[in-house]
Amino acid sequence: MLEALWLAILQGITEFLPVSSSAHLLIFSELWDGKKLPLYLNVALHAGTLGAILWYFRSEWFSLFSKIKQDIFCGQKSHESRVLLPALIAGTLPAGLFGLFGRDMLQAVFHDSRMTLMPLAVVGILMWLVDKLTPVRKSAKQFSILDGLYVGVAQALALIPGTSRSGATMVMGRYLGLSRVDSARFSFLLGAPIMAAATVFISLELQHEWLDPRLWVCLLVSFIVGVLTIHYLLEFLKDKGFVWFAIYRCLLAGALYFILL
């Protein structure tokens, strides 16, 4: 139960910070007892953070569905229905296809904490360079469907543990000219469909694991911590850059090199 609590706190924080939640969960579970994280606890952790995205951005989701309804039944065109929704769909496709057809390969090759070292360091350095060198040249309203596809490709690459889904998508958003906050907001919105699909897909493989109280601890605590993390991260990014996350990733990779190798 204590392990489940720590895992939930870790997931709630690292899912939204650009530091790779999968790498942290892999490393923690191996250092804790030398075993890989059980699949059903992984499902609960990601379901909790999915709930955090849906709850925190509930006004955005309501506005999006409302605009879609107005477009369909009243013919009222809007950025949400004509650009944001297609951008989210286009951005979800690469990760969905990659996860569907490459899932077994990913688990076989990359489900090892040693494989997270290089992605942790490389993405950290890219994060700092892109944020430092790329000026803000477009607002969220100027974001295009093609931009959404580019961010989706970055999200697909983030299925490799150590890359960080939020890190890869935020870096791509900044490279395309969005501000840090707009990049983070689109990153979180884009994460909801793929997280929901993965949660449902893997949940179908579960049987009696729902009776384990650790699952519900993981679900509830990761949800609460996730909501708090999203709020404070968006406030942090208004004034601060990604340099601290880049430094943390490189330091973590260095420390893990000595611990694991």
Protein Blocks (a to p, Z undefined) as FASTA:
>chain_A
ZZmmmmmmmmmmmmmpcnbjmlmmmmmmmmmnopacdfklmmmmmmmmmmmmmmmmmmmm
mmmmmmmmmmmmnopacfklmmmmmmmmmmmmmmmmmmmmmmmmmmmmmmcfklmmmmmm
mmmmmmmmmmmmmccfbdfklpcfklmmmmmmmmmmmmpghklpmlmmmmmmmmnopafk
lmmmmmmmmmmmmmmmmmmmmmmmpcklmmpmklmmmmmmmmmmmmmmmmmmmmmmmmmc
fklmmmmmmmmmmmmmmmmZZ
